[in-house]
Amino acid sequence: MHVTRIERIERIKGAALAGARGLALSLLSLAGSLVLFVTSVVSIVCIVVGVGLFTTPPLLRLVRSHADVRRTLAARWCGVTIPRAAYRTRPGDRLPGPLGQPDACLRMLRDPATWRNLRWLVADMTAGFGTALLPAALVAYPVEGYALAAGLWRVFDGGVWWYGFIPVSGQATALAAAVLATLIAVVAYYAAEPMLRVHFTLTRRLLAPHGAELRHRVEELARTRHDAVDASAAELRRIERDLHDGAQARLVAMGMNLGTVDALMESDPATARTLLARARADSVRALEELRELVRGIYPPVLAERGLSDAVRALALRMPVPVEPRTELPGRPEAAVESAAYFATSEALTNAAKHAAATHVRLQLTHQYGVLRIDVTDDGRGGADPEGSGLRGVARRLDAFDGTLTVNSPDGGPTSITMEIPCSLLPPGSVA
Amino acid sequence: MRVVIAEDLFLLRDGLVRMLEAFGFEVLAAVDNGPALARALEEPSLEVAVVDVRLPPTQTDEGLRCALAARRARPGLPILVLSQHVEQLYARELLADGKGGIGYLLKDRVFDAAQFVDAVRRVAAGGTAMDPEVISQLLARSSTRDRAVNRLTPRETEVLELMAQGRSNAAIAEKLVVTERAVSKHTANIFQRLELTVSDDDNRRVLAVLAYLDRG
């Protein structure tokens, strides 16, 4: 096939780029993976003496992001997609309080994905390093050959400089080195990019989740989907019932009253007037009920202003003083916003109603791709995570892979943490 | 009196125009979206604007944001904001500049034409018209926290609610069917029990009451 000049230049550029990327990857593999592997192993061994319980979770989280970096690079540089790991443990998954760290540590160690990550580290700092360095070497080595031919060999006057298998000791052998360099350059021209791909294919082999893991994930998704569908069906039934018994009935009564008014207008204006007043009152009540219903489906302030302001508005309506701190640089997608809002609402209502709290702190943040809501009250504690209210919240969050953590010792205080992994849309874009 | 109306639903906009015209207002413009509202609010002869919170093109709080921007440009520009629902968050934003000439009412309030028009006139005159819903939320919240509000007699609580909506003593007297003297006696008691400084200015009165109800 005919290759145009432009295509050839592109290909040379591509090979050079693959070389540079290979170099960067090899450094990442050697330095990153080696350091992470050694520290992780040391940390895991130190669990025996206790220290490891606290150092292991953050280290393992670091390993996860190290692996995620490789996923991103694979997709960006070579178009190799490495499926995300199906971690059983998520950052927020842990017992609250002082037991949290050890608990998070044990959970992470029971997660097969953790061990797969560690196996990958070993492979990455050896085979991964080699496969990344090779394209870099192929691209760089010819340069040395040409440099020798151009006169570099004179510097080592008297000695022998090995270029590949050629002992360079004079201009003749230096020219032979240039010939070899050309050969290597040709190989690099064709092979640098595919070799980089080999590196990422190897990475995918080791990092992509296995069958058992995926099965576990599918089971989890089936369960949460079932819960979500169930919850929304129950919600629709509630809306139907509320409309049927409330606003609809009131409008019918209003229509009847107005019909009677029509008939009585001439004969009994006084009664007609009373009925008119009643019809108007009915219309006001119907509107109030519809307003309540709308608030229960999707709060208008959430639609108008987004999660931060909706949560602040919610805080203003609470009978106990709520101190809201919201730091969201954008808006999550609408479904996440809605789930987060209702979860917050439930948590605040619990604090006001059951905990006999006099002060509630509410914090809303988004960090490392996780939306986090902390609700802390100074009430009497003893909240039951298995109670219907909190279970409902947990289900709501489940549908988004979110987590709910409750720490509520008897005598208080209660702190509730909700986390939902999600990204934010930049401010100004309408959800 | 010259008025601008912003409401995106045709039926409501039409109804508002008719109602205000029937009460002798001159409608300068009746618009259905945010940018058109922003332009209409620049009209120098404008005396009061009636604005829906939610307007196209964003269908979010475009109307409210237009109103706040217009008041930054022309401090004290009288604006009555209407909404399908009322939020204290919005009420605070509207009252924040302390300039008066602000109203924030549920759309249902237009059912009582006379009272609604009275609210528009009050706002145009530099007073305030806060929705009873906002006030009752504030009162409910304050009473669970703050004993001073609980010490008020039922009649005093009624007077406080009307005062916080922005009504004058005369209007409160009429509404509660008592003499104006009785109302001023109640207000004096309320100010004393809530430790508020008395002021003749209707608008400062409202701000004082709201600030008190809202504290803590």
Interface residues (C-beta under 8 A of the other chain):
Chain A: R280 S283 V284 L287 R291 V294 R295 P300 V301 A303 E304 R305 D309 R312 A313 L316 R317 M318 P319 V320 P321 V430
Chain B: V53 R54 T58 Q59 T60 D61 Q84 H85 E87 Q88 L89 Y90 D108 F111 Q137 A140 R141 T144 R145 G216
